C-alpha cells in the first residue's frame, strides 16, 4: 500500500457534477505501478480538489482510496503547516517559517485521517509505504491502529540539521510520528544522520549507527533504520523521448526561434524560493554587465512553473523575479533577441526534452534541494553526449552526479566564473563529463530506487503476529479491497 498526499490520478469535476479521473504522468507513479499491480496494491491519497468524496475504486489494477479534504483543511494542513511551516524550516530557513497552533491541529487531524484510511484497507501483515513531509505523523498513528503492518517512510525533501529542526515547537511529536516506520528513507546520508541526531536529542531511545531501538506501548522493542536511498527518474524513458525525430527537430526549432545564439543557457524550476532563481538571474545579469557574456551570442531561457500561488512568499518571489528579468531585458536585449526568455508555464515531457537538447548549459542553482530531478532529466536527455551541467552543491544530486560543474549559489562571483567556464568548455571535455553523468543516471533509475527501498523493507521481521486494533481490523484478506 502507498500512502501519499496525492493520488496517482487527478480529478476533474464537470459542470454537471460528474467526476473524471486522469492518470498522473509522474515518475513516482511510473516506478511503482508495476510493483503495485503485482501486489494487488492500493494507493491512499487526496484527489487534489476540495470536498470531493468518492468511494475506493480500481484503476489499472491498483485500488485507489481517496481521502477527502475540506477547503479549510487544505488551507491549514497543506498550504499552512506543510508549506508555510515545514517546507521553509526543512530548507534551511531560506524563508522564515510560520508557527500556528491551529495549523498544527489541522495537520494532526488530517494525518490521522490518512492513517485510518490506510488501516481500514490494508491486508493482514501488509507492507505500507508512506511518502513525504505532509504525512510525518502517519507511521506512528498507523502502527498504533495496525501493529501487524510492515511500514516504510520516504522523505523526499531535506531533513534539516538538529539546530534548525529544534525550532519546531512540535519537534518531539514529529520524531515520534516518523519512528512508527520500520525503515525511514532519505535522499542523502547527511539527511539520515540529521534525523538520527534529532532522535538522540528529543527522545531517550537507544541508537547505534543508523539503527534506533523503539519501544512502543504494549509491544516488544523493535528496530527502525534511517538510511539514504537517493531517488531518480525514469531515465530510459527520457532518453527514448529525446531520441525521437520530433523532439530532435523541435530542439533545432527552439534555437532558430531564439535567433540561433552561439550559447543557450537553461534553467527549469518550480517558482520556489529554494531554487535559487534570483541568484542565477543576478549572476547572469552581472556577466552581461561585465561584458563576459554578450547578447545575442548568449541567451538564458528560464522556465518557472507556477507553484503554491496562494502562499504569500511565492507571490512575492514571482514579483521579484519578473522585476529582475524585466530590468535585465530592458538593458541588454536586442530587437527581437531577448537576453532572458522567461516562461511562467509548465510543459509536457516532449517539449522539456527538446529544451534540454537545445541548451548548451543547464543551470541548477538551488539553495537547498532534497535531490533535484531536473539535473538528472537534463543528463538523460543529452543523447548527443554534449552540454554542461552547472549544479549547486546544496542538492542531493551533487552527491551522485560527478562530472557536473559544482557551484555555491550564494557566491555570486564564484557562480559567474563557473558559468563562464561551462560556456567555454572544450567539446571533448563536455563529452567526457557527460558520458560519466549518463552512465550514472541511466543505471540508477527510479525503478532501481524503488526496488532497493522495498527490498530492504522486506527484510524487516514481519509483525503479522501482532493483533490489529479492533476499530481498524480489515474486512477481508488481500484482494480488490485490500492491499499489500
N, C-alpha and C positions, 0 to 999 in steps of 0.2 A: 504494500500500500504506500502511495505517495501522499504526503500532506504538504501543501504549499499554499501561499497566499492566493494564487490564481490557478484556476483550472487550465488544462491544456487546450481548451476551446473558448472562444469569445462568443458572448450572447448579443443578439440584436433584437430589439423589441420593435415589432411592426406597428403601423398606425392602427391596426385592428386589435392590438394587444397580443398578437401571436409572437412566439419566440423562435428564433433561428440560431443554431449553433454552428460556428465556423472554426475549423481546427487551426490552432496557433502554429506558426511555422518555426518556432524557436528551437535552438539546438538541444536544449534540455529535453524537450518533448521527443525530438528525433532520436536521441540517445536512449531514452528509457522506454520508448514504445515497444520494442521487441521484448524487453525484459518483462514489462507489464502484461503483454499478451500471453507469454509463455506461462506466467504465474497466476493467470486468472486475476489480474491485479485490479486495484481500484485507485482512484485519484480523488482526494478531498481538497476542495478549494472554492474560492469565491468566483462568481461569474464575471465580475468586473462592472456590474451595474447595480445600483442601489435597489433594495426592496424587491428583488426578483426571487420568488420562491419556486422551487422546482424539485420534483421527486428525483431520486437517483435514476440514471438511465445508462444504457450501454452504447459505446461509441468505439468502433474499430477494435472490438474485443476487450475493451477496458471499461470497467464500471466507474462512471463519473458521479461523484457525490457533492452536489452544490451546497455551499454554506451561504446563508442569507445574511447580508449586512444592510443596516439602515443607513440613510444619508448621514444621520448624526454619528453613527459608529465609524463610518468612513472618514468623517471629519476629525474625530477624536483619536481613534485607534490607528488609522492609516496615515492621513495627512498630518495629524498631530504627533502622537508618540513615536510612530515608526519613522516618519520622515522629517520631523522637526525637533525630535529629541535624540533618537538613536542614531540616525544617519549622520548628522554633523558630529556627534560625540565619537562615533566609531571611525570617522575620517579625520582624526587628529584635531578636532575642534577648529577646522578651517573656517566654519561659520559658528557662531555661538549657539549651543543647544538651548532649547526652552524646556523647562520642567514645570508641568502642571499636574496636580494630583488627579484631576478629572480625566486627563489623557491616560494616565497610568491605570485608573479604574476601568476605563474602556478597553485598554489593552488586555488586562487580566480577563475581563468578561468575554472578549472575542476569542482569546486563546483557549479558554475553557470550552467555548462552543466548538471550535475546531477539534479539540481533544475528544469531546463527547461524540462527535460525528465519526471520528476515526475508531473510537472504542466500539461504537454500535455496529460498524460494518466490517471490522477486521475479523478474519477467521481465527480459530483457536491456534495459538502459537505462531501467528503471522509475523512477518518482517515488515516494519513500518519505517519509512524514510521521511523525516521531517526536514523542511528546507527553509532556511534563512531567518534573518533578524526580526521579521514580523511575527514569528511564532516561537520565540525562545522559551516560553513557558510550557509549550505543548508537551515536550518529552516527559517532564515530571508529572504533569496532570494526567497524561495518558498512562504512565506506569502506575499511578495511583488507581486508575479505573481498571486497567488491564495488565496486571503484573506478569501475565503469561506471554506478553509480546516481546519480540526482539526489536529494539528501537535504535535507529541511526539518525544522526542530525548532521546537516552540512551547512556551514556558514559561508555564504557567497561573498561577503564584504570583509574588510579588515576587522580583526579583533584588536582593540587598542591596548597600549601599554597600561600597566596597573595604575600608574599615576593619573592617567586620563579616565580610565574606566571607573576609578574611585569617586569621580564627581557625581555619578549617577545615584540619586537618592535610593533607588531600589536595586542596588548592585547585588546584594546578597540573594534577593529573590530571583534575579535573572540567573545567577550562577546555579542556584538550586534547580531552577527550571531546566537548564541545559544538562545538568547531571542526571536527569532522568534517562538520558540516552546511554546505550552501551558503547557506542562509537561516535565520537564527535570529529567531523572532518573540517579542516580549514585550508585556505588557499596556500599559505606559506608556513614554513617551520616556525617562524617568529610569531605568527598569529596563534598557533597551538601553544607555544611557550607562554605567550601573554595570558592565555586562558588559564593555564596551569598555575601561573603565579597568582592570578586572581583567586583561584580555588584555595591556595595556601593562605592568602590574606583574609578572605572573608568566610572561611569555614574552618572547622577543626578536623577535616578529613586528612587521611594519610595519602601522600603522593610518592611515587617512585618513578622517576623519569617522566614518561608521558601517560602513566597509569595512575588512576585515582581509585582508592578503595571507598566505595559508597555504602553507607548503612541506611537503608530505607526502613521506615517504620514497619514493624512486624514482618520483616523479610530478612533472609540471610544476607550477609555482606556480599557485595558483588563488585566487579571491577569495571570502570569506564576508562576508555582510552581516548586521548586527544592527539590527533596526528594530522599531517599535511597530505592533502590529496588535490594537487593543482588541477583545476578544471580546464577543459579545452573546447574545441569546436568540432563540427563535422567537416574536417579539413579535406577529406576526399571529395565531398560534395562541392565545396568552394572551389577546389582545383578543377573539377569537371565543368562547373559553370563558367569559370574563367577561360576554358579552352574552346567554348562554343564559338562558331563563326560570328554569331550575332553579337556576342559580348566583345570579341576582338574588334569587330567593326565599330561598335559603339565607343570603345576606348579611343580609336582614331578620330572619331567624330567629335568627341569631347575636346580633344586637343585642338582640332580645327576650329571649333566654336570659340575657344579661348584665344584664337589668333596665332596658333602654333608657336607658343613660347618655347624657349630653349629648356626651361625647367618648370615643372609643375609641382608645387608643394601641396600636401593634402592633410587636413585634419577632419576627423569624423568622431563626433561625440554626442551624447545626450547633452542638452544645455543644462549643465550641472556645475556648481562651483567647485567640485572636487577635480574637475577635468583639466584645470589649468589653461582654459581657453584664453582668458585675458592675458596671462603671462606670455603665451605663444604669440598672440597678435601684437603685443607690445614689442617683443623681440623682433618680429618681422618688420614692424614699422621702423624700429631703430636701425635695422640693417638697410632699409631704403634710405633713411635719413643720412646714414653714414656713407652711402654710395657703395657699399659692399655688395648689394644686390640692386638690380635696376629693373623697372617696368619699361618695356613689355617683355624683356628677356625672361623674367621670373614672375609667376603669379601664384597666389595662395587660394585654394578652394577650402572653405570652412563649412562643413555640414554640421549644423547644430540642431539635432532633433528635438522637438518640443518635449518638455518634461515637467511634471508637477506644477502646472501653471497656476494652481490655486494657492501655492505656497509663496509668501512674500519674498523670501530670499531669492527664489528663482525668477520672480518678476523683476527684481532689481538687477539681477545678473543679466537678463536679456537687455534691459535698457543700457547697462554699462557696455556690453559687448557691441551692440548696434551703434552706440555713440562712437566708440573707438574705431569700428570698421568704417563708419561714415567719415570720420576725420582723416584717416589714412587714405581712403579712396579719394577724398577731396584734394589732398595734397600731392598724391603720387600717381593717380590713374591717368591714362592717355585716352583720347577719344575712342570709345568702343573697346578699350582694353583696360579692365579694372585691375587694380593691384590685388584686391581681395574679392573673390566671388563668395558672398555669404548666402547660405541656403538654409533657411529655417524650416526644413522639411524632413520627413522620413522617406526612405527609398527601399525598393524591393531588392532581393538578392542579385538579380541580373545587373541592375544599374549600379549597385555597390561594387560588384566585381569589375565592371567597366571603369569606375572611378579609380579603383585600386590599380588596375592595369595602366591607366592614363597617368598616374602620379609617379614622378621620379623619386620623391622623398615623402615618406609618411611621418607626420609629426604626432607622437603620442606623448603629451607632456603633463599627464595627470599629477596633481599634487599628492594624491593618495588614492590607490585603487586596489581592490582585492586581487584582481587578475588583469583585466583589460583584454577582452577578446578581440577588439578591433585590430590590435597589433598582430594577433595570430591570423585573423582573416586576411590582412594585407599580405602576409608571408605566403599563405596558402594560395592566394590569387596570382602570385608572381610566377606563373608558369614559364616565363622567359628568363628567370633567374637574374633579373635586373632589379633595380630600385634599392633604396636605402631606408632602413627603419631607424628613426630617431626616437628613443624610448626613455621615459622617465625612470629613474632609479626607484621611485616610490610606487611601482606597480608590481604585482605578483609576477607578471610576465618577465620582468627583468631578471628574476632568478633562473629562468629557463632559456630565454632567447639570447644565447651567447652568439654574438655576431651583430647585434644591434649597436648603434651608437648611443651610449647612455648619457643622460643629461640630468642635472639638478635644475628643475624648472624655477626654483626660487632664485637661482643665479642667472640673471638675465644676460650678463656679459658672457658667461660660460656657455649658455644655451645658444647665443648668437654665433660663437665660434664653432660649436658643434653643427649647427645648421649649415654654415658656410662649408665646413669640411665635408658634409654629406652632399651638398650641391656639387662640389668639385671632385668628389671621389672618382678614382680611376675605374673604368668599367670592369677591369679584371678583379679589382678588389671588391667591387659590388657583387660580382658573380661568386667569388669565394665566400663572402659573408652570407649571401642569400642561399647558397647551397646548404650551408651549415644550418641556417634557420629552418629551411624547408624540411630537412631530414627530421628535425626535432618535432615540428608541428604535424607533419604527415604521419609520423609514427605514434605520437602521443595524442590521439584524437579523443573526442568526447566519449566514444564508446569504451575506450581503454580506461578513461577516468571512472565511468560508472561501474564498469566491471571490477576494477581494483577496489573501489569502496565496498561494493556489495560482497565481494569475496572475503574481505577482512571482517565485515559484519557477520557473515555466515559462519565464521569460525568462533563467534561468541557462543558460549554454552547456552543451550535452549532453556527458556523459562516456562516451557509449556506445562510443566507440572504445577505451576502456581495457579491458584483459582482466580478467575476474573471476578470483578465486582459484580454483585447480583444485579445492580441497576444498569450495567453496561454489557452483560453477557450477550454475545451474538446469537441470533436466532437460529443459525444453521452452520454447517461446515463450509469449507471453501466451495465456491460456486458463483453463479451470476450475481448474487447479492453480497458476497464477501470476498476477501482478498488475502493474498499472501504477498 
